[in-house]
Amino acid sequence: MNLKVIAFDADDTLFVNEPYFQETEQKFCTLMSDYLSQQGLSLELFRVEIANLELYGYGIKGYILSMIEAAMRISNNTISIEIIQKIIEYGKELLQKPIELLDGVEETLAALHGKYKLIVATKGDLKDQQRKLHDSGLGHYFHHIEVMADKQDINYQKLLKRLEIAPSEFFMIGNSLKSDVLPVLKIGGYAVHIPFHTTWEHEKVSHKVEHPNFKTVENITQVLPILLK
């Protein structure tokens, strides 16, 4: 490999994220429990989220709006102002969650720093992702932070063009096969999957991935023998 850039996803790769969303979803289901079962509420919220992705993109602010819209749909527009206020409160709590680094993250970044150009390539709300990276204390390891509108092959191609590198010089590390692995392999880059114990339904991939440029590891520190040969 003739690698120049190592890219890291942020949420559930560097620090905990999805469990906080699931915690908020549980609060939403409890709040709306008079209308549907928990399963029904979760399904309706997911439908609204996916329908709104093109409009709002990824991140907490879009999630807040989707919760409000889902509550209005579920209640046939009869929910009270108090419930809407409560949903907004849940969203603000989500925006202020503490940063919990995953095991081995700082050790890995310290070992790779100075040997490659390290970047963050993640989805989500720009301001929120900047806050999380600042609060994580990891910002100084990274040459560039890219908050992407989506993570499809065209988005990675644009990123590589800005970085002025070829796909064969790019190595992506992340917890999502759908967003962090498959598009990168498709354009000719390298990718490592680090499964997280919880995955958003939208990011799940049912088929097995086999590719010469691909590996799965259990902990982020296991990329070091691959990259420091």
ZIPEVEN-V953269 format. One record per run of one state. SS is the DSSP state (~ for helix, > for strand, _ for the rest). FROM is the first residue (numbers start at 1). LEN is the number of residues. If there is no record, write none. Layout:
BEGIN
ss-><SS & SS>
from-><FROM & FROM>
len-><LEN & LEN>
END
This chain:
BEGIN
ss-><_ & > & _ & > & _ & > & _ & ~ & _ & ~ & _ & ~ & _ & ~ & _ & > & _ & ~ & > & _ & > & _ & ~ & _ & ~ & _ & > & _ & ~ & _ & ~ & > & _ & ~ & _ & > & _ & ~ & _ & > & _ & ~ & _>
from-><1 & 5 & 9 & 11 & 12 & 15 & 16 & 18 & 32 & 38 & 57 & 60 & 75 & 81 & 96 & 101 & 102 & 105 & 113 & 114 & 116 & 124 & 126 & 137 & 139 & 142 & 144 & 149 & 153 & 164 & 167 & 170 & 175 & 177 & 188 & 190 & 195 & 201 & 204 & 214 & 218 & 220 & 228>
len-><4 & 4 & 2 & 1 & 3 & 1 & 2 & 14 & 6 & 19 & 3 & 15 & 6 & 15 & 5 & 1 & 3 & 8 & 1 & 2 & 8 & 2 & 11 & 2 & 3 & 2 & 5 & 4 & 11 & 3 & 3 & 5 & 2 & 11 & 2 & 5 & 6 & 3 & 10 & 4 & 2 & 8 & 2>
END
